[in-house]
Amino acid sequence: MGSLATHFTASLFLVPLGIRRLLCSSSLYLQNPSQYRSKLWYFSNPRWKNLDFYALVIALPIASFADVFLFLTFSGLPIYRFAFLQRSLVFLFFWVLTVLIVFRENFDHLLIHESLVFVFSAILFVAEYSVIGKGINGLGEILYEWLGGLTLVCAACCLYLSIRPTAFFAEFLLSSGIVFKGTWSLQAGLSLYSDVFSLKGCHKFLTDVVCDLEEDTLRGVGLINLLFVGHAIGVLTTCLVLFGILSSNWNLRYADGTGSLLSEPDLLHEIEVE
């Protein structure tokens, strides 16, 4: 369950987050492909440049508490009510993930292993997949199935990066997948909760979108699939263009990508030497 506001808010967080991750990881990769290593989060100096991360740390517990409130006050079907509770737990565990990242960046790198955090991220994406569109039927189910598929792609990328942190293609897919999740979340919100962008011949019934005629249903399914392909082409093209711009313009690259930031193997080596 959701609303246009919740889908728009999700898109507002996911799209910039994915683009920033793509720009930062691409900058590090272009700096030295042979020594590239993915990071849990690409922090910048000065600290105000990490505004997206701080906003996420604040927004996730607020979203979790909001879903708990809806769980306690919602008087509809039990399946929808418990969906709020499950989603609040997912938000809460994603907040725990951000706390782990903060601890790892500011304290002992050896205490919290990077691979384990990537595995934890993959588990959280799978947990998110299990609650996406729960209880939604009709055309809304198809929209959320695509969104769930994108979530599984992000989970697979995190799992692969836990094994091969030097795999830039997995990082590229993860960043693109996060952007795609953002754009498709907005599309789902517009299609399900906006009369302006509603599907022809279909109408909202409770939490579902139903069509009176089978012909309208088939047309709606075809249009959703076509929109998904359009989003995929648009996101992939945008990400490739951004990568191309970074490869030809050194000054536009992420600051840490041109600095002397130590990767984890280098850090471990210095510790052994000392």
C-alpha positions as CSV (number, residue, x, y, z in Angstrom):
1,M,0.0,0.0,0.0
2,G,1.0,3.6,-0.5
3,S,0.2,6.9,-2.0
4,L,1.5,9.3,-4.6
5,A,3.4,11.2,-1.9
6,T,5.2,8.1,-0.6
7,H,6.2,7.0,-4.1
8,F,7.4,10.5,-4.9
9,T,9.4,10.6,-1.7
10,A,11.0,7.3,-2.4
11,S,11.9,8.5,-5.9
12,L,13.3,11.7,-4.5
13,F,15.8,9.7,-2.3
14,L,16.6,6.9,-4.7
15,V,17.4,8.7,-7.9
16,P,20.0,11.2,-6.5
17,L,21.4,8.4,-4.4
18,G,21.9,6.2,-7.3
19,I,23.3,8.9,-9.6
20,R,25.8,10.0,-6.9
21,R,26.9,6.5,-6.3
22,L,27.4,6.0,-10.0
23,L,29.4,9.2,-10.4
24,C,31.6,8.4,-7.4
25,S,32.3,4.8,-8.3
26,S,32.9,5.7,-11.9
27,S,35.4,8.4,-10.8
28,L,37.4,5.9,-8.7
29,Y,37.3,3.3,-11.5
30,L,38.5,5.8,-14.2
31,Q,41.3,6.9,-11.9
32,N,42.9,3.5,-11.8
33,P,40.8,0.5,-13.1
34,S,43.3,-2.1,-11.9
35,Q,43.1,-0.9,-8.3
36,Y,39.4,-0.1,-8.2
37,R,37.5,-1.4,-5.2
38,S,33.8,-0.7,-4.5
39,K,32.8,1.1,-1.3
40,L,29.8,0.8,1.0
41,W,29.3,4.5,0.7
42,Y,31.3,7.2,-1.1
43,F,31.9,9.9,1.5
44,S,33.2,13.3,0.5
45,N,35.0,16.2,2.2
46,P,33.8,18.6,3.4
47,R,31.1,16.8,5.3
48,W,28.2,18.9,4.0
49,K,28.6,17.1,0.7
50,N,27.3,14.0,2.4
51,L,23.9,15.6,2.9
52,D,22.1,12.7,1.1
53,F,23.5,10.2,3.6
54,Y,22.5,12.3,6.6
55,A,19.1,12.8,5.2
56,L,18.7,9.1,4.8
57,V,19.8,8.5,8.4
58,I,17.0,10.9,9.5
59,A,14.3,9.8,7.1
60,L,14.5,6.0,7.6
61,P,13.5,5.9,11.3
62,I,10.8,8.5,10.6
63,A,9.4,6.3,7.8
64,S,9.6,3.3,10.1
65,F,7.7,5.1,12.9
66,A,5.1,6.3,10.4
67,D,4.3,2.8,9.3
68,V,4.1,1.6,12.9
69,F,1.5,4.4,13.5
70,L,-0.4,3.3,10.4
71,F,-0.3,-0.3,11.6
72,L,-1.8,0.7,15.0
73,T,-4.5,3.0,13.5
74,F,-5.4,1.2,10.2
75,S,-8.9,-0.4,10.3
76,G,-8.9,-2.1,7.0
77,L,-8.1,-5.7,6.0
78,P,-5.5,-7.4,8.2
79,I,-3.2,-8.2,5.2
80,Y,-2.8,-4.4,4.6
81,R,-2.4,-3.7,8.2
82,F,0.4,-6.1,8.8
83,A,2.0,-4.9,5.5
84,F,2.7,-1.6,7.3
85,L,4.4,-3.4,10.2
86,Q,6.6,-5.5,7.9
87,R,7.6,-2.4,5.9
88,S,8.4,-0.5,9.1
89,L,10.8,-3.3,10.0
90,V,12.5,-3.1,6.6
91,F,13.0,0.7,7.0
92,L,14.4,0.1,10.5
93,F,16.9,-2.5,9.3
94,F,18.0,-0.2,6.5
95,W,18.6,2.4,9.1
96,V,20.7,-0.1,11.0
97,L,22.7,-0.6,7.8
98,T,23.5,3.2,7.7
99,V,24.6,3.0,11.3
100,L,27.0,0.1,10.5
101,I,28.4,2.2,7.6
102,V,29.0,5.1,10.0
103,F,30.7,2.9,12.5
104,R,32.9,1.3,9.9
105,E,34.0,4.6,8.4
106,N,34.7,6.3,11.7
107,F,36.1,3.5,13.8
108,D,38.0,0.3,13.3
109,H,37.7,-1.0,9.7
110,L,38.6,-4.5,10.8
111,L,35.8,-4.7,13.4
112,I,33.1,-4.6,10.7
113,H,34.1,-6.3,7.6
114,E,33.0,-4.7,4.3
115,S,31.9,-8.0,2.7
116,L,29.6,-8.8,5.6
117,V,27.9,-5.4,5.3
118,F,27.4,-6.1,1.6
119,V,25.8,-9.4,2.5
120,F,23.6,-7.7,5.0
121,S,22.6,-5.2,2.3
122,A,21.6,-8.1,0.0
123,I,19.5,-9.6,2.7
124,L,17.7,-6.3,3.3
125,F,16.9,-6.0,-0.4
126,V,15.4,-9.5,-0.4
127,A,13.4,-8.5,2.7
128,E,12.2,-5.4,0.9
129,Y,11.2,-7.6,-2.1
130,S,9.0,-9.7,0.2
131,V,6.9,-6.7,1.2
132,I,6.7,-4.8,-2.1
133,G,3.1,-4.6,-3.3
134,K,1.9,-7.1,-0.7
135,G,-1.9,-7.5,-1.0
136,I,-2.1,-5.5,-4.2
137,N,-3.9,-7.1,-7.1
138,G,-4.9,-6.1,-10.7
139,L,-2.6,-3.9,-12.7
140,G,-0.9,-2.6,-9.6
141,E,0.5,-6.1,-9.0
142,I,2.3,-5.9,-12.4
143,L,3.8,-2.6,-11.5
144,Y,5.1,-3.9,-8.2
145,E,6.4,-7.1,-9.7
146,W,8.7,-5.0,-11.9
147,L,9.7,-3.0,-8.9
148,G,10.4,-6.2,-7.0
149,G,12.5,-7.5,-9.9
150,L,14.7,-4.4,-9.7
151,T,15.1,-4.9,-6.0
152,L,16.3,-8.4,-6.5
153,V,18.9,-7.1,-9.1
154,C,20.2,-4.8,-6.4
155,A,20.4,-7.7,-3.9
156,A,22.3,-9.8,-6.4
157,C,24.8,-7.0,-7.1
158,C,25.4,-6.5,-3.3
159,L,26.0,-10.2,-2.9
160,Y,28.4,-10.3,-5.8
161,L,30.3,-7.2,-4.5
162,S,30.7,-9.0,-1.2
163,I,32.6,-11.7,-3.0
164,R,34.3,-9.5,-5.7
165,P,34.5,-5.9,-4.5
166,T,36.6,-5.1,-7.6
167,A,33.8,-5.9,-10.0
168,F,32.9,-2.5,-11.4
169,F,30.1,-3.9,-13.6
170,A,28.3,-5.0,-10.5
171,E,28.7,-1.6,-9.0
172,F,27.4,0.0,-12.2
173,L,24.4,-2.3,-12.2
174,L,23.7,-1.5,-8.5
175,S,23.9,2.2,-9.1
176,S,21.7,2.0,-12.2
177,G,19.3,-0.3,-10.4
178,I,18.8,2.2,-7.6
179,V,18.1,5.0,-10.1
180,F,15.7,2.6,-11.9
181,K,13.9,1.8,-8.7
182,G,13.5,5.5,-8.1
183,T,12.0,6.3,-11.5
184,W,9.8,3.2,-11.5
185,S,8.6,4.0,-8.0
186,L,7.4,7.4,-9.3
187,Q,5.8,5.7,-12.3
188,A,3.9,3.3,-10.1
189,G,2.7,6.2,-7.9
190,L,1.5,8.1,-10.9
191,S,-0.2,5.1,-12.5
192,L,-1.9,3.9,-9.3
193,Y,-2.7,7.0,-7.4
194,S,-3.1,9.8,-9.9
195,D,-6.2,10.4,-12.0
196,V,-4.1,12.4,-14.6
197,F,-1.8,9.4,-15.4
198,S,-4.4,6.6,-14.8
199,L,-4.7,3.9,-17.4
200,K,-7.5,4.2,-19.9
201,G,-10.5,2.1,-19.2
202,C,-9.3,1.3,-15.7
203,H,-10.2,2.7,-12.3
204,K,-9.0,2.5,-8.7
205,F,-10.9,0.1,-6.5
206,L,-9.8,0.1,-2.8
207,T,-6.0,-0.5,-3.1
208,D,-6.2,-2.1,-6.6
209,V,-6.5,-0.9,-10.2
210,V,-9.1,-2.9,-12.1
211,C,-10.4,-2.7,-15.6
212,D,-14.0,-3.3,-16.7
213,L,-13.1,-5.1,-19.9
214,E,-10.5,-7.7,-20.7
215,E,-9.4,-5.6,-23.6
216,D,-8.7,-2.7,-21.3
217,T,-6.7,-5.1,-19.0
218,L,-4.6,-6.4,-21.9
219,R,-4.0,-2.8,-23.1
220,G,-3.0,-1.8,-19.6
221,V,-0.5,-4.7,-19.2
222,G,1.0,-3.9,-22.6
223,L,1.3,-0.2,-21.7
224,I,3.0,-1.0,-18.3
225,N,5.5,-3.3,-20.0
226,L,6.2,-0.6,-22.6
227,L,6.7,2.0,-19.9
228,F,9.1,-0.3,-18.2
229,V,11.2,-0.8,-21.3
230,G,11.2,3.0,-21.8
231,H,12.4,3.6,-18.3
232,A,15.1,0.9,-18.8
233,I,16.4,2.5,-22.0
234,G,16.3,6.0,-20.4
235,V,18.1,5.0,-17.2
236,L,20.7,3.0,-19.0
237,T,21.3,5.7,-21.6
238,T,21.6,8.4,-18.8
239,C,24.1,6.3,-16.8
240,L,26.3,5.5,-19.9
241,V,26.2,9.2,-20.9
242,L,27.3,10.2,-17.3
243,F,30.1,7.7,-17.4
244,G,31.2,9.0,-20.8
245,I,31.2,12.6,-19.6
246,L,33.4,11.6,-16.6
247,S,35.8,9.7,-18.7
248,S,36.5,12.7,-20.9
249,N,36.3,15.4,-18.2
250,W,38.8,15.0,-15.4
251,N,37.6,18.1,-13.5
252,L,34.1,16.7,-13.1
253,R,35.2,13.6,-11.3
254,Y,34.5,12.8,-7.7
255,A,37.1,14.3,-5.4
256,D,38.1,11.1,-3.7
257,G,38.5,9.5,-7.1
258,T,41.4,11.8,-7.8
259,G,43.0,11.9,-4.3
260,S,45.2,9.5,-2.4
261,L,42.5,7.8,-0.5
262,L,43.7,4.4,0.6
263,S,41.7,1.3,-0.3
264,E,41.3,-1.4,2.3
265,P,44.1,-3.6,1.0
266,D,46.5,-0.6,1.2
267,L,45.3,0.2,4.7
268,L,45.9,-3.4,5.9
269,H,49.4,-3.3,4.3
270,E,50.3,-0.1,6.2
271,I,49.1,-1.7,9.5
272,E,51.2,-4.8,8.9
273,V,54.3,-2.6,8.1
274,E,53.8,-0.6,11.3
